[in-house]
Amino acid sequence: MVTAARPVTPRPRLAVRLLGVLLPPGIRRRQRDEWAADLADLGPGERRRYLFWAAWTLPALWVAAGRRGLTSPAPAVGAADRGPATTAARVLLFALAWPALSWVLAVPVPLLFHDRLARLETPWTIPVQAVLVLGAYAMISGGIGLVFTFGLSAIAVGATHRARAPRHRGLVLLAGLIGVATAIVLAPHGWPNGPGAQHYAYPLAAVATVVFAFLARGLRGRTRAALVVAALIVAAVWLAQRSPTGQDLNAWFMD
C-alpha cells in the first residue's frame, strides 16, 4: 500500500523558495522540486539539517550548472555601470551601511533579545557574529573605524566589480589595502581616547555621501536612493550613540 507523502510545512516551503532564488535559472525549478520532495519525508529536526546542507551545496550547484551551460548569460553592462562614480558609490554603500547596521544588530539587539538569540549561538553563526562585532567596533571607534571600513569596502569592490578593467580594479584594491593598513597603524593612537574618538567622522561622511548622491553623474536612480538611505541610517545610529542610553550600550558592548 502506497501512502501519500507528508505535506511540507509553510516554513520549509518558504526556505525552499528562498534557496531557489539563489540558484541559477536553468536548474532552479527542478532543484526546488527535488528539495521539496525530500523535505516532505523528513521530520522537523531533520528538515533543519537538510536545509542547512542544501544551502551548503549552492556553490557546487552553480559550478555544475555552469559546466552544463545552464546558467543565464551575464547581462550587458551599460555606461552607467562602468563609470568611476559607480565604483565610488559601491564603496560608500558598504563602508557606511555595514558598521551602522552592525552596531544595531550587535549592540542593542542582543541586549534586548538575549534569551531568544542565545538559541542561535551555534558554530555556524560564529562568522556572522564576528562580522557584526567588527562592524560595531568600527562604528564606535569613529574616524579610525571609518578608514578601516572604507579600506575593506574598496577591497571587496575591487575584487568583485567585474565591469571595470583589471587595471582599475587593481587600483581600487591597492587603495583598500592602504586604507586598512592606515587604520591598523593609527588604531593604537586613537583607541585610548575611548569610544567615539574622532566622533564627527561618520556624520561628515553621511553628509558627503548625500552630496555625492545628488551631484555624481552616471549613477542610477536606485543607487542614489540607496546612498541617501545609508547616510540617513548612519546619522540615526550616530545620534543614538550620543544619547545617554546609547553611551550605556556602548559601554556594555566594550565590557
Summary of the structure (lengths in Angstrom):
residues: 255
radius of gyration: 22.1
end to end distance: 63.0
largest distance: 75.5
contacts: 746
relative contact order: 0.10
helix: 79%
strand: 0%
